[in-house]
């Protein structure tokens, strides 16, 4: 997974879609590392929005692939937030469980 995100960060592409992905941070306390997927910045309904949704879906799918099939636990945690839309609807869209 780290290789997939690292490759995306270096190329600016995730599964064929251009999207901003930061470098993965160095290991911090307790072994945590982080990265950031930038918003696509487009209006809902625009092609860029569809492309960004597709890229984010693929990233979440890859992150969810680390879940234990027996108890659904994971050591990979994420949160996807929505902010800055026309209606000022800022909220969590999905998160690891």
C-alpha positions as CSV (number, residue, x, y, z in Angstrom):
1,X,0.0,0.0,0.0
2,X,2.8,2.4,0.9
3,X,4.2,1.8,-2.6
4,X,0.9,2.5,-4.3
5,X,0.5,5.8,-2.5
6,X,4.2,6.7,-2.8
7,X,3.9,6.1,-6.6
8,X,0.8,8.3,-6.7
9,X,2.5,11.0,-4.8
10,X,5.5,11.1,-7.1
11,X,3.4,11.0,-10.3
12,X,0.3,13.0,-9.3
13,X,-1.8,10.1,-10.7
14,X,-4.0,7.7,-8.9
15,X,-5.4,4.9,-11.0
16,X,-5.2,7.0,-14.1
17,X,-6.7,10.2,-12.6
18,X,-4.7,13.3,-11.8
19,X,-5.1,14.1,-8.1
20,X,-2.8,15.7,-5.5
21,X,-1.3,13.1,-3.1
22,X,1.3,14.2,-0.6
23,X,4.4,12.4,0.3
24,X,4.1,9.9,3.1
25,X,5.5,11.3,6.3
26,X,8.4,9.8,8.1
27,X,7.6,7.4,11.0
28,X,6.6,9.2,14.2
29,X,5.9,8.0,17.7
30,X,4.2,4.6,17.8
31,X,5.1,4.0,14.2
32,X,2.5,6.3,12.7
33,X,2.8,7.6,9.1
34,X,0.4,9.9,7.3
35,X,-0.4,11.3,3.9
36,X,-2.9,13.7,2.4
37,X,-5.1,13.4,-0.6
38,X,-6.0,16.9,-1.8
39,X,-9.5,17.8,-2.9
40,X,-10.1,18.0,-6.6
41,X,-11.4,21.5,-6.2
42,X,-14.2,21.2,-8.7
43,X,-17.9,21.7,-8.5
44,X,-20.2,18.6,-8.1
45,X,-21.3,17.4,-11.5
46,X,-18.1,18.5,-13.3
47,X,-15.9,15.8,-14.9
48,X,-13.1,16.7,-12.5
49,X,-15.4,15.9,-9.6
50,X,-16.3,12.5,-11.0
51,X,-12.6,11.8,-11.7
52,X,-11.7,12.9,-8.1
53,X,-14.5,10.7,-6.7
54,X,-13.2,7.7,-8.6
55,X,-9.6,8.3,-7.4
56,X,-10.7,8.7,-3.8
57,X,-12.8,5.5,-4.1
58,X,-9.8,3.6,-5.3
59,X,-7.6,4.9,-2.5
60,X,-10.2,3.9,0.1
61,X,-10.6,0.5,-1.5
62,X,-6.9,0.0,-1.2
63,X,-6.8,1.2,2.4
64,X,-9.8,-1.1,3.2
65,X,-7.9,-4.1,1.8
66,X,-5.9,-4.1,5.0
67,X,-8.9,-5.1,7.1
68,X,-8.8,-8.4,8.8
69,X,-11.4,-10.6,7.2
70,X,-12.3,-12.3,10.5
71,X,-13.0,-9.2,12.7
72,X,-12.9,-6.3,10.3
73,X,-10.1,-4.6,12.3
74,X,-7.3,-2.7,10.7
75,X,-4.1,-0.9,11.5
76,X,-4.7,1.5,8.7
77,X,-7.0,4.4,9.7
78,X,-8.4,7.1,7.4
79,X,-11.0,9.8,7.3
80,X,-12.5,11.5,4.2
81,X,-14.0,14.9,4.8
82,X,-16.0,17.3,2.7
83,X,-15.5,21.0,3.1
84,X,-15.8,24.2,1.1
85,X,-18.9,23.3,-1.0
86,X,-21.4,25.9,-2.1
87,X,-23.7,25.2,0.8
88,X,-21.0,25.2,3.5
89,X,-21.7,21.5,4.2
90,X,-18.6,20.5,6.0
91,X,-18.7,16.8,7.2
92,X,-17.0,13.4,7.5
93,X,-18.0,11.4,4.4
94,X,-16.4,8.1,5.5
95,X,-13.8,6.8,7.9
96,X,-12.1,3.5,8.8
97,X,-13.8,1.5,11.5
